Amino acid sequence: MVIQRSFRKSVAATAIAVSLLGSFAALPSISFAQDSSAAGAAASATAKAAKPHVVVLATGGTIAGAGASAVNSATYTAAKVPVDKLLAGLPELANYANVTGEQVFQIASESFTNDNLVTLAKRVSALVKQSDVDGIVVTHGTDTLAETAYFLSLTVNTDKPIVVIGSMRPGTALSADGALNLVDAVSVAGSKDAKGKGVLVTMNDEIQTARDVNKDVNIKTNAFQSQWGPLGMVVEGKNYWFRAPVKRHTSGSEFNIDSIDKLPQVDIVYAYGSVQPTAVNAFVDAGAKAIIHAGTGNGSVADRMVKPLQDARGKGVLIVRSSRVPYGFVLRNAEQPDDKYDWVVAHDMRPEKARILTMLALTKGNVTTQELQRMFMEY
């Protein structure tokens, strides 16, 4: 009996000891689990903080468009998909940056107005002043994308990357290009090596400068080209640079959107065989402050158009000779005696971009032809 009682006490003591040991052993395990969870959360927060913050400003266009079926690559409705859905459909963006979005407009870019340009540029300017914003991406319709990009390049004073992109096919189409264009844009906008290079356009894997790039094709994905070549390429989220802009832009510009609320009227007159001065006279009567003459060849002006343009200049309207030819540049005093007529040449600026620069020049007041010519050579 004594032996049995002793045995039972021993077994009970052993059970208590095992129980206590089990409890003590469990305590560090719980602590380690809590520490591991906290460490994981901290690491996640650190990783997120380490990523650049890129803001996507959506304005509509084909990249936000939708067609009736997957084969509709050219027949679709633009400006339908809101920015939140556009970003939600691309979880890959999180690999490159912390991305947030704002819907600034929801319009097709052919309907962009001067007021839209000013509103967008002011929003970009406000965002780049924030210390928690590292880069900006603007999604835009392709028709006037190059004009908007050039406007931002001239008016937003920052060295932070600003990238303007669109797509040639809606997201519903087979082989849609918008998704990759947007991923490339976020990658570039969030990269340190894009800093100080001005406003960029990333389309079809290429990195173009806003000044040079233009829409040359209206139905294929390689629509945007520069006669001077791209700055580089984006391949699988990595930037490869081959040249840099040498013209003035962004932080080096004399224009500042923060002090611009309205743009003056500048119109374009297109040259063609048998052209008459009807448009010139109408624009002058309508209050145009400048006229861009999109001439043939080297900015040529038909004989019957010289006098109407001289008369317009005599009334204080600035005359800028550009060319409807997409490549090359207009030489001063070549086809026309610009010094004699007090005209300006647009150099390598196409008519629509010459209009952008001339409008901004006029915001500085009564700009002289000498000052405007300087701007065309510097910007």
C-alpha positions, 0 to 999 in steps of 0.5 A: 500500500505504501509502495502504491501511494508512493508510486501514485504521488510520483506519477502525479508529481511527474504529470504536474512537472510535465504540465508546467514544463509544457506551459513554460515551453509554450510561452516563448513560442507565443512570444516568438510568433508575436515577434515574428508577426510584428517584424513581418508587419514592420518589414512590409511597412518599410518596403512600402515606404521604400517604394516611390510614390507615383500619382496617376492623373487620368484625363480620359482617352483611348487608354480609358476606352472600351469597344463592343468586342475584342476585335474592335481596336479602332472602333470604340468609345473613349474615356469610359473607364475610371482611374480606380478601375484602370489601376485595379486591373494592374496589380503589377504596378505595386512592384514599382511604386506605391500608386494612387490615382485621381480623375482630373477629366474624362474626355477624349483628347481632341476635345481638350481646351486651353482651360483643360491644359491650365487646370491639369498643369496646375494640379501637376504643379501642386502635386510635385511640390509635395514631399511625399510625391516622387513622380507623376503619370498623366494618362491622356488621349493620343490625339493631342497628347504631344501638345499637352506633354509639351505644355507641361514641359514648359510650365511645371517647374520641377525636376521630378519625373512627369510621364504622359502616356496613352494607348492606341487600342482600348483595354478591351481589344486584342493586343491592347497596348495601354497596360504595358504603357502604364506599367512602363510609365509608372516605372519611369516616373518612380525611377531616380534616373528619370529625375531632371530629364523633363516631361517624358512620353513612354509609348511602345517601349520607348522613352521620348522627350515631350518636346520632340515627340509627335503622333505620326501614325493614327492606327498602329501602336508605334504611333509616337515618334521623334525625328531626333530619336528616343531618349531610351527604352523601358524593358521589363521595368528597367530604363535604358538611356541613350541621350538626354534633352538639351533644350530648356524645360521644366525646372529650367523654364521661364514659364510657370503655371502657378502664375498663369490662369488664362492663355491668349488666342493663337490660331493656325492657318494651313497652307495648300494649293490655291489657298486664300487669305480667308482664314487669316482675315477671320482669325485677325477679326476674331482677336487672334494675338498670333497666327502660326502659318503651317506652310509647305516645304521650308515654311513657304508662303504663297504669293497671295498670302504674303500681303494678308500676313504682313497686314496682320503683323501691322495690326500687332498680330505675331506671325510664326512660319512653321511647316506642314512637313513633319520632319526637318526645320524651318530656316530663318530668312530662307523662303521668306525675308523674316527680318524684313517682315518682322516674322518668326520661324518655328524652327523644328516645332510643328504648327500645333506645338509652335502654337503652345509655345507662342501662347505661353510667350504671350502670357509674358505681355507684349513679347517682341519677335526677337524674344519669341525667336529666342524662345523657339531656339531655346525651347 
